[in-house]
């Protein structure tokens, strides 16, 4: 059982740049997700 736990890897996440603008300020979120 210990060998199975040693082979675990975190999920691979790709960058999805998304620019958000509010009150004249622009913020870029590199890991934007619209899964609400």
PDB file of N, CA, C and O in Angstrom:
ATOM      1  N   UNK A   1       0.824  -1.195   0.000  1.00  0.00           N
ATOM      2  CA  UNK A   1       0.000   0.000   0.000  1.00  0.00           C
ATOM      3  C   UNK A   1       0.866   1.256   0.000  1.00  0.00           C
ATOM      4  O   UNK A   1       0.478   2.266  -0.587  1.00  0.00           O
ATOM      5  N   UNK A   2       2.030   1.215   0.646  1.00  0.00           N
ATOM      6  CA  UNK A   2       2.895   2.389   0.695  1.00  0.00           C
ATOM      7  C   UNK A   2       3.437   2.750  -0.686  1.00  0.00           C
ATOM      8  O   UNK A   2       3.625   3.931  -0.977  1.00  0.00           O
ATOM      9  N   UNK A   3       3.693   1.760  -1.541  1.00  0.00           N
ATOM     10  CA  UNK A   3       4.219   2.063  -2.873  1.00  0.00           C
ATOM     11  C   UNK A   3       3.178   2.782  -3.729  1.00  0.00           C
ATOM     12  O   UNK A   3       3.540   3.596  -4.578  1.00  0.00           O
ATOM     13  N   UNK A   4       1.898   2.497  -3.520  1.00  0.00           N
ATOM     14  CA  UNK A   4       0.840   3.189  -4.264  1.00  0.00           C
ATOM     15  C   UNK A   4       0.777   4.651  -3.856  1.00  0.00           C
ATOM     16  O   UNK A   4       0.534   5.512  -4.701  1.00  0.00           O
ATOM     17  N   UNK A   5       0.985   4.947  -2.600  1.00  0.00           N
ATOM     18  CA  UNK A   5       0.956   6.329  -2.128  1.00  0.00           C
ATOM     19  C   UNK A   5       2.172   7.110  -2.610  1.00  0.00           C
ATOM     20  O   UNK A   5       2.086   8.321  -2.809  1.00  0.00           O
ATOM     21  N   UNK A   6       3.292   6.440  -2.799  1.00  0.00           N
ATOM     22  CA  UNK A   6       4.511   7.104  -3.239  1.00  0.00           C
ATOM     23  C   UNK A   6       4.412   7.556  -4.695  1.00  0.00           C
ATOM     24  O   UNK A   6       5.124   8.474  -5.102  1.00  0.00           O
ATOM     25  N   UNK A   7       3.542   6.927  -5.485  1.00  0.00           N
ATOM     26  CA  UNK A   7       3.413   7.253  -6.906  1.00  0.00           C
ATOM     27  C   UNK A   7       2.377   8.335  -7.192  1.00  0.00           C
ATOM     28  O   UNK A   7       2.138   8.655  -8.356  1.00  0.00           O
ATOM     29  N   UNK A   8       1.761   8.902  -6.169  1.00  0.00           N
ATOM     30  CA  UNK A   8       0.744   9.928  -6.382  1.00  0.00           C
ATOM     31  C   UNK A   8       1.378  11.234  -6.847  1.00  0.00           C
ATOM     32  O   UNK A   8       2.405  11.660  -6.320  1.00  0.00           O
ATOM     33  N   UNK A   9       0.758  11.859  -7.837  1.00  0.00           N
ATOM     34  CA  UNK A   9       1.224  13.137  -8.357  1.00  0.00           C
ATOM     35  C   UNK A   9       0.085  14.156  -8.284  1.00  0.00           C
ATOM     36  O   UNK A   9      -1.082  13.782  -8.399  1.00  0.00           O
ATOM     37  N   UNK A  10       0.407  15.422  -8.095  1.00  0.00           N
ATOM     38  CA  UNK A  10      -0.649  16.440  -8.103  1.00  0.00           C
ATOM     39  C   UNK A  10      -1.223  16.580  -9.511  1.00  0.00           C
ATOM     40  O   UNK A  10      -0.541  16.265 -10.487  1.00  0.00           O
ATOM     41  N   UNK A  11      -2.456  17.045  -9.630  1.00  0.00           N
ATOM     42  CA  UNK A  11      -3.044  17.208 -10.960  1.00  0.00           C
ATOM     43  C   UNK A  11      -2.307  18.271 -11.766  1.00  0.00           C
ATOM     44  O   UNK A  11      -1.846  19.271 -11.215  1.00  0.00           O
ATOM     45  N   UNK A  12      -2.201  18.051 -13.057  1.00  0.00           N
ATOM     46  CA  UNK A  12      -1.546  19.022 -13.944  1.00  0.00           C
ATOM     47  C   UNK A  12      -2.544  20.116 -14.290  1.00  0.00           C
ATOM     48  O   UNK A  12      -3.653  19.833 -14.742  1.00  0.00           O
ATOM     49  N   UNK A  13      -2.149  21.356 -14.078  1.00  0.00           N
ATOM     50  CA  UNK A  13      -3.029  22.496 -14.333  1.00  0.00           C
ATOM     51  C   UNK A  13      -2.369  23.391 -15.368  1.00  0.00           C
ATOM     52  O   UNK A  13      -1.225  23.815 -15.205  1.00  0.00           O
ATOM     53  N   UNK A  14      -3.098  23.667 -16.423  1.00  0.00           N
ATOM     54  CA  UNK A  14      -2.575  24.559 -17.452  1.00  0.00           C
ATOM     55  C   UNK A  14      -2.976  25.999 -17.170  1.00  0.00           C
ATOM     56  O   UNK A  14      -4.009  26.263 -16.554  1.00  0.00           O
ATOM     57  N   UNK A  15      -2.143  26.925 -17.630  1.00  0.00           N
ATOM     58  CA  UNK A  15      -2.449  28.335 -17.433  1.00  0.00           C
ATOM     59  C   UNK A  15      -3.511  28.779 -18.432  1.00  0.00           C
ATOM     60  O   UNK A  15      -3.432  28.467 -19.620  1.00  0.00           O
ATOM     61  N   UNK A  16      -4.510  29.515 -17.933  1.00  0.00           N
ATOM     62  CA  UNK A  16      -5.531  30.128 -18.767  1.00  0.00           C
ATOM     63  C   UNK A  16      -5.605  31.581 -18.347  1.00  0.00           C
ATOM     64  O   UNK A  16      -6.252  31.913 -17.354  1.00  0.00           O
ATOM     65  N   UNK A  17      -4.938  32.455 -19.106  1.00  0.00           N
ATOM     66  CA  UNK A  17      -4.913  33.862 -18.727  1.00  0.00           C
ATOM     67  C   UNK A  17      -6.281  34.491 -18.943  1.00  0.00           C
ATOM     68  O   UNK A  17      -6.920  34.278 -19.974  1.00  0.00           O
ATOM     69  N   UNK A  18      -6.720  35.265 -17.963  1.00  0.00           N
ATOM     70  CA  UNK A  18      -8.015  35.930 -18.023  1.00  0.00           C
ATOM     71  C   UNK A  18      -7.855  37.305 -17.394  1.00  0.00           C
ATOM     72  O   UNK A  18      -7.479  37.421 -16.228  1.00  0.00           O
ATOM     73  N   UNK A  19      -8.141  38.349 -18.168  1.00  0.00           N
ATOM     74  CA  UNK A  19      -8.017  39.718 -17.662  1.00  0.00           C
ATOM     75  C   UNK A  19      -9.356  40.156 -17.080  1.00  0.00           C
ATOM     76  O   UNK A  19     -10.395  40.022 -17.726  1.00  0.00           O
ATOM     77  N   UNK A  20      -9.325  40.679 -15.863  1.00  0.00           N
ATOM     78  CA  UNK A  20     -10.526  41.178 -15.198  1.00  0.00           C
ATOM     79  C   UNK A  20     -10.336  42.661 -14.920  1.00  0.00           C
ATOM     80  O   UNK A  20      -9.298  43.074 -14.402  1.00  0.00           O
ATOM     81  N   UNK A  21     -11.335  43.458 -15.263  1.00  0.00           N
ATOM     82  CA  UNK A  21     -11.247  44.896 -15.059  1.00  0.00           C
ATOM     83  C   UNK A  21     -12.367  45.351 -14.139  1.00  0.00           C
ATOM     84  O   UNK A  21     -13.530  44.996 -14.330  1.00  0.00           O
ATOM     85  N   UNK A  22     -11.997  46.146 -13.131  1.00  0.00           N
ATOM     86  CA  UNK A  22     -12.981  46.719 -12.218  1.00  0.00           C
ATOM     87  C   UNK A  22     -12.442  48.051 -11.720  1.00  0.00           C
ATOM     88  O   UNK A  22     -11.305  48.134 -11.256  1.00  0.00           O
ATOM     89  N   UNK A  23     -13.247  49.077 -11.816  1.00  0.00           N
ATOM     90  CA  UNK A  23     -12.891  50.418 -11.346  1.00  0.00           C
ATOM     91  C   UNK A  23     -11.629  50.947 -12.022  1.00  0.00           C
ATOM     92  O   UNK A  23     -10.850  51.671 -11.402  1.00  0.00           O
ATOM     93  N   UNK A  24     -11.426  50.591 -13.286  1.00  0.00           N
ATOM     94  CA  UNK A  24     -10.269  51.071 -14.029  1.00  0.00           C
ATOM     95  C   UNK A  24      -8.991  50.289 -13.799  1.00  0.00           C
ATOM     96  O   UNK A  24      -7.970  50.594 -14.415  1.00  0.00           O
ATOM     97  N   UNK A  25      -9.018  49.297 -12.936  1.00  0.00           N
ATOM     98  CA  UNK A  25      -7.846  48.455 -12.677  1.00  0.00           C
ATOM     99  C   UNK A  25      -8.006  47.133 -13.421  1.00  0.00           C
ATOM    100  O   UNK A  25      -9.095  46.561 -13.459  1.00  0.00           O
ATOM    101  N   UNK A  26      -6.920  46.657 -14.007  1.00  0.00           N
ATOM    102  CA  UNK A  26      -6.942  45.384 -14.719  1.00  0.00           C
ATOM    103  C   UNK A  26      -6.079  44.392 -13.955  1.00  0.00           C
ATOM    104  O   UNK A  26      -4.932  44.679 -13.611  1.00  0.00           O
ATOM    105  N   UNK A  27      -6.646  43.225 -13.696  1.00  0.00           N
ATOM    106  CA  UNK A  27      -5.914  42.164 -13.002  1.00  0.00           C
ATOM    107  C   UNK A  27      -5.927  40.937 -13.896  1.00  0.00           C
ATOM    108  O   UNK A  27      -6.975  40.561 -14.422  1.00  0.00           O
ATOM    109  N   UNK A  28      -4.771  40.310 -14.071  1.00  0.00           N
ATOM    110  CA  UNK A  28      -4.668  39.101 -14.878  1.00  0.00           C
ATOM    111  C   UNK A  28      -4.580  37.899 -13.955  1.00  0.00           C
ATOM    112  O   UNK A  28      -3.697  37.810 -13.102  1.00  0.00           O
ATOM    113  N   UNK A  29      -5.513  36.979 -14.143  1.00  0.00           N
ATOM    114  CA  UNK A  29      -5.537  35.744 -13.363  1.00  0.00           C
ATOM    115  C   UNK A  29      -5.040  34.627 -14.275  1.00  0.00           C
ATOM    116  O   UNK A  29      -5.706  34.284 -15.251  1.00  0.00           O
ATOM    117  N   UNK A  30      -3.878  34.058 -13.967  1.00  0.00           N
ATOM    118  CA  UNK A  30      -3.291  33.015 -14.809  1.00  0.00           C
ATOM    119  C   UNK A  30      -3.966  31.663 -14.651  1.00  0.00           C
ATOM    120  O   UNK A  30      -3.769  30.784 -15.490  1.00  0.00           O
ATOM    121  N   UNK A  31      -4.741  31.473 -13.622  1.00  0.00           N
ATOM    122  CA  UNK A  31      -5.389  30.188 -13.384  1.00  0.00           C
ATOM    123  C   UNK A  31      -6.886  30.373 -13.235  1.00  0.00           C
ATOM    124  O   UNK A  31      -7.503  29.780 -12.350  1.00  0.00           O
ATOM    125  N   UNK A  32      -7.478  31.193 -14.099  1.00  0.00           N
ATOM    126  CA  UNK A  32      -8.906  31.504 -14.063  1.00  0.00           C
ATOM    127  C   UNK A  32      -9.722  30.253 -14.349  1.00  0.00           C
ATOM    128  O   UNK A  32      -9.388  29.472 -15.240  1.00  0.00           O
ATOM    129  N   UNK A  33     -10.774  30.072 -13.601  1.00  0.00           N
ATOM    130  CA  UNK A  33     -11.675  28.939 -13.796  1.00  0.00           C
ATOM    131  C   UNK A  33     -13.102  29.432 -13.634  1.00  0.00           C
ATOM    132  O   UNK A  33     -13.435  30.043 -12.619  1.00  0.00           O
ATOM    133  N   UNK A  34     -13.931  29.179 -14.604  1.00  0.00           N
ATOM    134  CA  UNK A  34     -15.322  29.633 -14.569  1.00  0.00           C
ATOM    135  C   UNK A  34     -16.240  28.452 -14.243  1.00  0.00           C
ATOM    136  O   UNK A  34     -17.241  28.236 -14.926  1.00  0.00           O
ATOM    137  N   UNK A  35     -15.906  27.701 -13.217  1.00  0.00           N
ATOM    138  CA  UNK A  35     -16.671  26.508 -12.854  1.00  0.00           C
ATOM    139  C   UNK A  35     -17.542  26.769 -11.634  1.00  0.00           C
ATOM    140  O   UNK A  35     -17.513  25.995 -10.678  1.00  0.00           O
ATOM    141  N   UNK A  36     -18.304  27.834 -11.656  1.00  0.00           N
ATOM    142  CA  UNK A  36     -19.155  28.186 -10.507  1.00  0.00           C
ATOM    143  C   UNK A  36     -20.456  27.446 -10.518  1.00  0.00           C
ATOM    144  O   UNK A  36     -21.279  27.631  -9.621  1.00  0.00           O
TER     145      UNK A  36
END
